Amino acid sequence: MNDKDMELDLIINQYSSKTTEGKKASIDELDALLNSVSVSKKEEILTAESSEPLEDYENDFESTVDNTTYDERIYVSDDVVREATDEIEATTEIASEEIPSYLKEMSEISDDYDDEEEDSEEDDESTIDDESTIKKKPKTSKKKVQKSKINSSIFVALIVVCVVLTVSFAIAIFGINMGMEYLGVGKKDVTITMNIPKGSTSNDIIELLYKNGIIENKTLFKATIKIKKAGGNLKPGDITLQPSMGYDSIIRELCRIRESFEQVIITFPEGITLLDAAKLLEQNNVCSAQDFIFNFNSEDFGYEYEKSISTDASKYYKNEGLFFPDTYAFYVEDSAYNVTRNMREHFEKVLDDNDLYKKIDKSGLSFEDVIILASIVQAEAANKEDMKYVASVFINRLNNPTEFPKIESDATDNYFTNVIETQSSDTQSLEMFRDSYDTYIKKGLPSGAIGNPGLEAILAVVDAPETDYFYFCSNLQTKECFFAHTLSEHEENLVKAGLV
């Protein structure tokens, strides 16, 4: 046996112990060596690889003159091909089972040594003890990028889920709110009377309904009118509605021909108390005094000035002072809620028209203190000119609490006597209210307003001139006021006013 034959035997022996990739390499080597081996060796090889007789393939070999090289085609039987294919598939299956387990094992190992890999510049190598050897050379930067991509994907997915849930929730809430608005669910069950002027368009009526608190969504109501094709059937005139009626009932009422309601005109003098205003409303058959007092001190309509009013328990009427004295037109047998709403709306208009919010801010006093002080000035002064100086006296005392801890106004004592004492019989409560309203007892301003001041009294407080007056008195007959800097001057003025 020559050297090449021995080499061929060696390759064949190695072939059976190699992996699939190794076998492919050995076949390539076998092809190369077959070009240079003897005919007898080919026959031995082919006989070993196939169960078919060698003579069946004699014509497939061409020999050279020196019998040392051959051009050959090796034909293998179907059984041999099938056997080789099965072996390759088996090897592939083993590899497919081993490689994932290897990768999982390497992943666990790499997680334990992440910190070490960040500081290392050398590649790591790992092997698994089987028929195949796998080399892994991870790079820290690639691993970080891969983990970063996974984390980013999870983060993006969470954001998408949150956005979808938020949008779905918002749509659901919006739908529920629209349904409740349409049906009038959760809205106030109060009676609101208003007048729809002749010539009003659908938009005018919708604006009027929104302004009066009947509807809260103008677009939805406009769409409802359009769907019901009721735009041309809305009638003018006086109408009584409730926010809780729902859009269908409101539109039906708007489409009815209505008779005009009876109205009454009432003028409320400046400085009037809520108790006296309630009595006037009841006397004119607008609403009961008790209902008005309750609604006026319990209802808020979202105006800015309402937020500035305290709810101190020592106040007798919470919203005394928030009714602007003026001439009003009321419907006979109207609701106390409707009367209160009209009064609050008018008060807001007075504040806006006279730029009082800004003026109050510049005065350095709180909104409630301005109203309380204005109610005292209204009761103490007889005219616009005197109001300014009376206001300056009280402001000077408030600014000097050490020397003048009490403002000492007779009007506050009169409010306790004429209002609080007439409405309350509880001794303990009366004592508390006396201490909180009588400014000969209480330091500073009383707990609440003692009436409802007019515009001149409010302006007198916010535009009070700078003086050094700390005392004043007035003639009860002529209403003339006398102002003093010192107590001795004040005592002289009391004589002039006929008070002593």
LOZA-175265 format. One record per residue: residue in three letters; x, y, z of N, C-alpha, C in turn. Coordinates in steps of 0.02 Angstrom, whole numbers, plus 50000, padded with zeros to 5 digits. Example, Ala and Ser with C-alpha at 12.3 -4.5 7.8 and 13.67 -1.06 7.14 Angstrom:
REM LOZA-175265
ALA506604971650390506154977550390506604983550390SER506424988850354506844994750357506455000250394
END
This chain:
REM LOZA-175265
MET500434994050000500005000050000500455006250000ASN500325010649950500745016649946500495021949995ASP500835027649996500695032950044499995035950034LYS499795036649973499145039649960498575035149981ASP498695028649972498185023849994498115024150070MET498685024750104498655025250177498305031750199GLU498425036950163498095043350180497345042850170LEU497155039450116496435038550103496115034450157ASP496455029150181496175025150236496085029450298LEU496565033750310496525038150369495915042750365ILE495795045750307495225050250298494575046550307ILE494545040350280493925036450286493785034850359ASN494315033050397494215031450468493985037650507GLN494275043350490494085049450524493375051650506TYR493165049750446492505051850420491955049750467SER491995043450491491445040650531491375044050599SER491895047350624491875050450690491765057950688LYS491675060850630491605068050625490875070250626THR490795076550640490135079650637489945080750564THR489355083550556489125084650487489595089050448GLU489815094450479490285098950444490945095450430GLY491145091350480491775087650471491725082650415LYS491155079250408491065074350355491085077650287LYS490775083550283490795087150219491515088750199ALA491915090550249492625092150235492995085850212SER492845080150244493185073950226492995071650156ILE492375072950136492165071050068492555075050017ASP492655081550034493055085649987493765082949981GLU494055080950038494725078150036494725071549998LEU494175067650007494125061149973494105062149898ASP493725067249875493695068649803494385070249775ALA494745074149815495415076149791495885070149786LEU495845065649834496305059949835496105054549784LEU495465054149769495235049049721495535050149651ASN495745056349639496045057849574496745054749567SER497005052649624497695050249620497795043149648VAL497265039549667497345032849694497245027649640SER497415021649655497375016149607496675013749597VAL496555010349542495895007749525495675002849578SER496124998849602495944993749652495704996949716LYS495995002849735495785006149796495085009049788LYS494945011949729494275014449715493765008949722GLU493945003149694493464997649697493344995749769GLU493864995749810493784993949880493334999049917ILE493435005549900493045010749932492315010149913LEU492205009449847491515009249822491155003049847THR491524997749853491224991549878491014992449951ALA491434996049990491284997050061490705001850071GLU490605006550024490085011550032489425009250003SER489425004149960488805002149926488734994649928SER488094992549930487954985349927487914982849856GLU487954987349806487924985549736488604982849712PRO488614978149665489254975349638489654980749604LEU490304980249609490754985149580490694985349505GLU490574979349473490564979149401490014983449370ASP489484984949410488944989049383489174996049369TYR489734998149396489975004949388490645005349352GLU490864999749318491534999749287491575004849232ASN491035005949197491055010749142491095017949165ASP491015018949230491035025749255491735027949274PHE492215023949265492905025749280493325026049217GLU493755030749211494215031349156494915031349184SER495335026649163496025026049189496515029749145THR497065031949174497605035249137498115029949118VAL498615032149078499125027549054499535024649110ASP499705028749160500135026249213499745023749272ASN499075023149268498645020549321498745024049389THR498955030149386499065033549450498535038949464THR498185041349411497665046449422497055044449383TYR496505046849405495865045149372495405051349374ASP495005051849319494415056249322493835051649338GLU493485052949392492975048149413492335051749432ARG491795047849431491155049749457490945044249504ILE490815046149566490635041149616489885041049621TYR489595035449603488875034549607488715030449669VAL488305033149712488125029849774487405027649768SER487265021849794486585019049789486095023249831ASP485435022449818484925026049856484955024549930ASP485135018349948485175016650019485725020450054VAL486285021250018486845024950047486655032250056VAL486325035150005486115042150009485625043050067ARG485145038350072484645038750126484985038350194GLU485485033650199485835032850262486215039150280ALA486545042150231486925048350244486455054050264THR485875054450229485385059750246485125058950316ASP484965052750336484715051550403485225053550455GLU485865051950439486385053650487486465061250494ILE486405064850438486455072250440485885075150480GLU485265072450468484675074950504484745073750579ALA485015067850596485095066250668485595071050700THR486135072250662486635076950689486355083950696THR485945086150647485635092750650485155093350709GLU484775087850720484295087850777484665088450843ILE485225084950849485625085450910485875092550920ALA486115095450866486375102250869485815107250888SER485215106150859484655110650874484445110350946GLU484555104650978484385103851049484935106651093GLU485555105751071486115107751112486245115251110ILE486165118151051486345125251043485895129851085PRO485215128951083484805133251127484985132551201SER485095126251223485265125351294485935128551309TYR486385128251260487035131451269486965139051274LEU486545141851228486445149051229486125151351294LYS485625147451319485305149051383485815149051439GLU486255143751438486765143151489487245149151486MET487425151051425487885156651417487555163251438SER486895163851426486535169851447486545170651522GLU486435165051558486445165251631487145167051656ILE487645164151623488335165651644488505172851631SER488275175451572488445182351555488105187351602ASP487495185551625487145190051673487525190651738ASP487845185051759488215185151822488865189151817TYR489105189851757489755193151748489715199451705ASP489135202851705489055208951665489555214251685ASP489645215051751490095220351775490815219051754GLU491025212451755491715210851736491815211951662GLU491285210651622491365211351549491435218651529GLU491145223251568491205230251551491925232751556ASP492305229951602492995232051612493495227951571SER493275222551540493725218151503493725219951429GLU494305219751398494365221051327494485214551288GLU494555208751322494675202451290494025198851277ASP494015194651225493405190851208493375184651252ASP492775182851273492665176751312492515170951265GLU492725165051284492595159051245492265153851290SER491765150451262491405145251299491315139251255THR491295133451285491205127251249490695122951283ILE490385118351246489955113351274490235106551255ASP490255101951304490575095451295490095090551261ASP490065090851196489675086151156490065084951092GLU489695082351040490025080950978490245087350943SER489905092950959490075099250927490355104050978THR490765108850953491065114050995490825120750970ILE490585124751018490325131350999490755136551033LYS490985141350995491375146851021490955153151020LYS490955156551077490575162751083491045168351104LYS491035173651066491465179451081491025185551087PRO490715186151146490255191951154490635198451162LYS490325203651137490585210351146490105214151191THR490395217151241489985220551291489535225851259SER489795229551211489405234851181488805232151144LYS488895226351108488335223351072487815220951121LYS488035217951176487575215351225487165221051255LYS487505226551269487155232351297486645235051247VAL486835235351183486365237751133485765233251128GLN485885226451131485335221751126484865222551186LYS485145222951246484725223851305484365230551303SER484705235651278484395242151273483795242051226LYS483875238351170483325237751122482735234151152ILE482875228951191482335225151222481975229551273ASN482365233151315482065237451365481665243151332SER481935245851277481585251151241480925248651212SER480945242551186480335239651157479805238751210ILE480015236351269479535235451323479255242151345PHE479695247151350479485253851372478995256851322VAL479145256151257478695258851205478025255351207ALA478045248651217477425244851221476995247051280LEU477325248451338476945250751396476635257651383ILE477015261951349476745268651333476135268051288VAL476195263651236475645262751190475025260151226VAL475125255351271474565252551309474245257951352CYS474675262051386474405267351429474015272551389VAL474285274251330473945279151287473265276451265VAL473265270151243472635267051220472125266951276LEU472345264851336471885264451393471635271451412THR472095276351411471895283151429471385285951380VAL471525285051315471055287451264470385283951270SER470395277451280469775273651287469375276051348PHE469735277151403469415279451464469115286451453ALA469495290851420469255297651407468635297551363ILE468645293251311468055292751267467455290151305ALA467565285251348467015282451388466725287751434ILE467165291451469466935296651514466555302051476PHE466825303951417466505309051376465805306751356GLY465755300451335465105297851315464605297651372ILE464845295751431464405295551490464175302551508ASN464645307351506464465314251523463955317151474MET464055315651410463575318051359462895314951370GLY462875308551387462245305151399461885308051460MET462265309451513461975312251573461715319351560GLU462095323151521461875329951504461235329751463TYR461205325351415460615324751372459995322851411LEU460085318251459459515315951499459375320251561GLY459835324751577459745328951636459915325451701VAL460285319951696460465316051756460985319851796GLY460885320151863461375323351907461345330951906LYS460875333951871460825341251869460305343651919LYS460335350051934459905352951986459165352551967ASP458765350752017458045350452008457735356952035VAL457915362452004457685369052025457285372251968THR456845376751986456425380051937456735386751916ILE456825387551851457125393751825456625396751775THR456435402851788455965406451745456345411751706MET456205412251642456545417151600456095419151542ASN456295424251508455915426651451456325425951387ILE455995423151336456315422651270456025428251227PRO456425433251211456175439051173455925437151103LYS455465441051077455225439951009455785441150960GLY455795437150907456315437750856456955434050873SER456965430350928457565426650948457685420850900THR458305420050877458495414350835458635408250879SER458755402650847458925396550884459565397650924ASN460055400950894460685402250930460575406850989ASP460125411850981459975416451037459665412551095ILE459205408051079458865404151131459355399451165ILE459795396251126460295391651154460755395551202GLU460955401551181461395405651224461025407551288LEU460385409051283459995410851341459915404951389LEU459805399051361459755393051403460415391551439TYR460955392451403461615391251433461765396351488LYS461605402651476461725407951524461325406851588ASN460715404151581460285403051639460395396251672GLY460875392551648461045386251681460585380451664ILE460175381151612459725375751592460115370251556ILE460575372151513460995367351477461725369051491GLU462155364051482462875365051494463295363851431ASN462965361151378463335359751316462935362651258LYS463145368451233462775371751179462805367851114THR463375364751100463445360951038462985354851037LEU462945351351093462515345451097461775347451090PHE461575352951122460875355051118460715357351047LYS461175360751015461065363050946460985357050899ALA461395351850910461345345750869460675342250881THR460435342350944459795339250960459225342850925ILE459245349550925458725353450890458735351850815LYS459335351150787459385349750716459125342750699ILE459295337750741459055330950729458295330550734LYS458005334150782457285334150791456925338950745LYS457315342750705457035347550658456555352350692ALA456765354950751456335359250791456545366550788GLY457045368150747457315374850747456805380150730GLY456335378750685455845383750664455225383950708ASN455205379650759454605379150800454705382150870LEU455285384850886455415387650952455045394250960LYS454665394751015454225400451025454515405251077PRO454385411851067454605416751117454115416951175GLY454295420951227453855421751284454165419451349ASP453795419951402454025417851468453985410251473ILE454495407351504454515400051509454845398051575THR454605392551603454895389851665455185382951649LEU455825382151663456185375951647456585373551707GLN456805367351703457245364451753457835361151718PRO458445362051743459025358751712458965351151710SER458595348351758458525341051761458005338251713MET457685342451673457155340051628457425335751572GLY458015336851549458275333251491458115337151427TYR458505335951376458445339851315457775338951279ASP457505332951278456865331751244456315335951276SER456265335851342455745339551377455835347051368ILE456465349451369456595356551361456365358951292ILE456525354951241456335356851172455575356751165ARG455235351951196454505351851193454205358151223GLU454485360451280454235366451312454365372651269LEU454955372751237455125378351195454675378951133CYS454385373351113453965373251053453225374851068ARG453075375551132452375377151151452245384651150ILE451635386451132451435393451136451275394951209ARG451565400251236451495401651308451195408551320GLU450835409051376450575415451398451115419051439SER451095425551438451575429551476451435428951551PHE451955428351590451875427951662451805434951692GLU451475435251749451395441651784452055443551818GLN452235449851813452855452351843452715457751894VAL453205458851939453165464051989453835467651993ILE453815474152002454425478252007454535480052080ILE455145478652105455325480152175455975484052176THR455995489552215456605493452225456855492352296PHE457485490252300457805488952365458275494752382PRO458185498052438458615503752456459325501452475GLU459795505952466460495504452483460555503252558GLY460935498152576461035496452645460515491652673ILE460035489652633459515485152657459815478452678THR459545475552730459775468952753459425463452714LEU459715457452714459395451852681458715450252711LEU458655451152777458015449752810457475454452783ASP457625460752776457135465552751456995464352677ALA457505462452639457395460852568456945454752560ALA457045449752602456615443752601455895445452616LYS455785449952663455105452052680454775455552622LEU455145459752585454875463152527454675458252472LEU455085453152461454935448152410454295444252428GLU454225442652490453635438952511453005443352508GLN453075449652526452505454252523452265455252452ASN452715454752404452525455652333452385449052298ASN452315443752336452115437152310452615434352259VAL453255435952270453775433152226453985426252250CYS454175425852313454355419452344454315420452419SER454355414952457454315415652529454975418452557ALA454935422152611455525425152642456005419752666GLN455725414452694456145409152721456535405652665ASP456185404252608456525401052552457075405452523PHE456945411952521457445416552494458065416752539ILE457965417452605458525417652652458945411252645PHE458605405552641458965399152635459365398752571ASN459035400152514459375399552449459945404652442PHE459845410752465460345415952456460985414352496ASN460915410952551461505409352593461785402352582SER461475398552537461725391752526461945390552454GLU461675394252406461835393052336462445397152314ASP462875393852275463435397252242463365396052167PHE463525400952127463435400452055464095401052016GLY464645400252052465295400052018465615406752005TYR465335412152032465635418652021466265419352064GLU466725423352040467375424152074467285426852144TYR466855431752152466775434852218466495429952270GLU466125424952248465845420152295466395416052329LYS466955415152294467505411252322467865415052378SER467765421652382468115425752431467745426252497ILE467145423452500466735424052560466865418152607SER467005419652670467155414552719466515411152744THR466605405452775466045401752804466115401352880ASP466365406652909466465406852982465805405853019ALA465805401553068465195400053106464955406053146SER465395410853157465185416853195464825421953151LYS464755420453086464375424753042463635422753046TYR463205427753049462495426053055462205424052987TYR462275428352936462095426652868462735426352826LYS462875420752797463505419852760463585424952704ASN463045426052665463105430252605462775437052612GLU462695439352673462475446252683462985450852650GLY462735455552609463185460252575463285458652502LEU463075452652479463175450752409462565452052366PHE462075455552394461485457552356461535464952341PHE461555466752276461645473752259460965477152258PRO460875482352301460225485852303460085489452237ASP459495488152209459325491152144458585489852132THR458355491552073457655490152054457645483952011TYR457235479152030457205472651996456495471251972ALA456445467351918455805464751894455795457251909PHE455315454951946455255447851964454595445051939TYR454595438551925453985435151909453605433651973VAL452955434451971452545432752028452545425152037GLU452595423052099452635415952117453225412552082ASP453775415952083454405413152056454735408952109SER455285405552091455655401552140456185405752174ALA456335404152236456855407752273457535406752239TYR457625400952210458255399552174458325404352116ASN457795405352078457815409652020457945416952041VAL457625419152095457735425852121458465426852142THR458725421952178459425422252201459905422452142ARG459765418452092460205418152033460215424951997ASN459635428051990459595434551957459975439951996MET459915439652063460265444552105461015443752101ARG461255437452103461985436352099462255438452031GLU461875437051979462105439051912462155446651907HIS461675450151936461685457451934462285460251975PHE462425457052031462995459252072463655458452034GLU463725452951999464325451851958464395457151904LYS463825458951874463825464051821464055470751848VAL463825472551908464025478851940464785478851953LEU465045473251977465765472851991466175473551927ASP465945470351873466315470751809466255477651777ASP465655480451777465545486851744465935492551777ASN466065491951841466415497251878467135495451894ASP467375490051864468075487951872468265487151946LEU467795484551985467895484352058468395479052080TYR468465473752041468955468552060469655471552065LYS469855475452015470515478552014470585483752069LYS470055487652079470085492852130470135489852200ILE469795484352211469835481052276470535478252288ASP470835475452236471525472852242472005478452260LYS471925484352231472375489952244472275492852314SER471685491852343471535494752408471935491652465GLY472175485552455472535482152508472085478252555LEU471435478652544470955474952585470695468952546SER470475463952583470175458152550469485459952524PHE469225455852478468565457252450468045457352505GLU468055452552550467555452152603467615458052651ASP468225460152667468315465852712468045472352681VAL468125472952615467855478852581467095479052587ILE466775473252576466035473052581465805474352652ILE466145471352701465955472452771466025479852790LEU466605482752773466725489752790466245494452752ALA466105492652689465635496752649464935496552679SER464745490752706464075490352738464035494752800ILE464585495552836464615499852895464605507252874VAL464995508852822465015515652796464325517652771GLN463985512952736463325514352710462835516152766ALA462905512752822462455514052879462635520252918GLU463265522352917463505527952958463475534652922ALA463585534752857463635541152821462985542552783ALA462845548952776462225551052744462295552452670ASN462905554052648462995555752577463665553352551LYS463765554152487464365551652454464995554952480GLU464965561452492465565565152515465775562752585ASP465295562152628465455559952696465705552652698MET465455548552652465645541552651466405540652646LYS466735544752606467465544152597467835545252662TYR467625550352700467975552052762467805547252819VAL467185544852818466995539752867467415533452855ALA467485531652790467895525852773468615526852795SER468875533052787469575534352806469675533652882VAL469155535552921469205534852994469275527453013PHE468845523252985468875516053002469525512852977ILE469755514952918470375512052891470965514152935ASN470965520452958471505522753002471515518753067ARG470925517253094470895513253155471135506153143LEU470945503253087471155496453071471915496053061ASN472205501453036472925501653025473325503353088ASN472965505053142473295506653206472965502553262PRO473025495953260472665491753307472905492453379THR473525494553388473785495253457473435501053493GLU473365506753459473055512553489472295512353484PHE472055509353428471335508853417471135501753399PRO471115497153447470955490153433470235489053410LYS469785493853424469085493153407468855499053364ILE468435497553314468205503053270467605506653300GLU467245503553346466705506753384466175510053339SER465815505953303465275508453260464605506653291ASP464165511653297463485510453323463085505953275ALA463235506353211462855502653161462905495053171THR463475492853194463555485553205463135483153263ASP463085487253314462665485453371461925485453351ASN461735490153307461045490353283460875484053242TYR461345481453204461225475353164461085469453211PHE461455468953264461345463553312460645464153342THR460455470353359459805471453392459225470453345ASN459265473153283458705473253237458645466853194VAL459185463253187459165457253144459275450853184ILE459855450253214460045443953246459585442253305GLU459465447153348459055445853407458325444153389THR458085446853334457395445553313457305438653282GLN457855435653259457805429253225458055423353266SER458395424653321458685419253361458495420253434SER458285414653465458095414953537458575410953581ASP459065407753549459545403753588460045408453622THR460055408153688460475412753727461215411953711GLN461435405753704462145404553691462345407253623SER461925406253573462065408753506462055416353505LEU461585419253540461545426553542462175429653572GLU462425426453624463035428853655463635428453607MET463665422953570464205422253522464165427553467PHE463555428753441463475433553388463585440753413ARG463405442053474463545448753501464295449953502ASP464665445053525465395445653528465705446353459SER465385443753408465675443853340465435449753297TYR464905453253320464635458853281464685465653315ASP464645465853380464665472253415465395474753418THR465535480153380466225482553374466455486653434TYR466015487453484466245490253548466525484653592ILE466405478453570466655472453605467205469053564LYS467045467953500467515464353456468055468953429LYS468645466453425469195470253395469145469853318GLY469305475253285469295475353212468595475253184LEU468525472353124467885472153090467435466653119PRO466775467253110466335461753132466425455653087SER466135450153105466235443853068465925444052999GLY465405447952990465075448352925464795455252912ALA464545456152851464245462652833463605463652873ILE463425469952883462815471552921462265474252875GLY462355473352811461855475452762462155474652692ASN461785477352643462015476752573462165483652546PRO462815485452542463005492252523462885493552449GLY462795499952434462735502052365463415503552335LEU463415505552272464045506652236464455512352268GLU464125517752289464495523452318464865521552382ALA464555517352422464885515252484465485510752470ILE465425506452421465985502052402466555506152375LEU466395510952330466925515252301467245519652355ALA466865521652405467145525752458467685522052497VAL467595515652505468085511552541468705510452499VAL468625508552435469215506952394469585513352372ASP469235519052372469545525452352469585530352411ALA469615527852471469615532152530470225536852530PRO470135543152545470715547852546471145546552608GLU471775548652604472225548052661472105553952708THR471895552352769471765557652820472085555452886ASP472065560052935472285558253002471695558453050TYR471085557253024470495557053065470425550253099PHE470265550353163470155544153200469465544153235TYR469095549753228468445550353260467955553853213PHE467315552253220466795555953185466135554953222CYS465675559453210464995558853235464535562553188SER463895561353193463425564653147462795566853183ASN462505572153159461875574553186461305570153160LEU460935567353207460405562553188459855565953148GLN459755572353156459225575853121459455578253052THR460025581553052460265584552989460725579852949LYS460955574452982461415569652951462105572652937GLU462255578452965462915581552956463435577852996CYS464025576752965464565573052999465105577953022PHE465415576153080465965580053108466555575253118PHE467145577353095467735573053098468265576153144ALA468635571853180469125574253228469765570053226HIS470335573553244470975570053247471095566953315THR470855570653367470975568453436470325567453473LEU470375564353532469785563053573469475569553597SER469895574553616469635581053640469235584453585GLU469475584253524469105587153467468445583453456HIS468475576953464467875572953454467345574653506GLU467545575753567467065577553621466735584253606GLU467105588853576466815595253556466305594353500ASN466475589753455466015588253399465365584953422LEU465405581253476464805577953502464305583253526VAL464575588653553464155594153575463835597453514LYS464235598553461463985601653400463435597553368ALA463505591053372463025586553340462405585553381GLY462405588153442461835587453486461765580553516LEU462325577253522462325570453548462445570253623VAL462675575653652462775576053725462475582453752
END
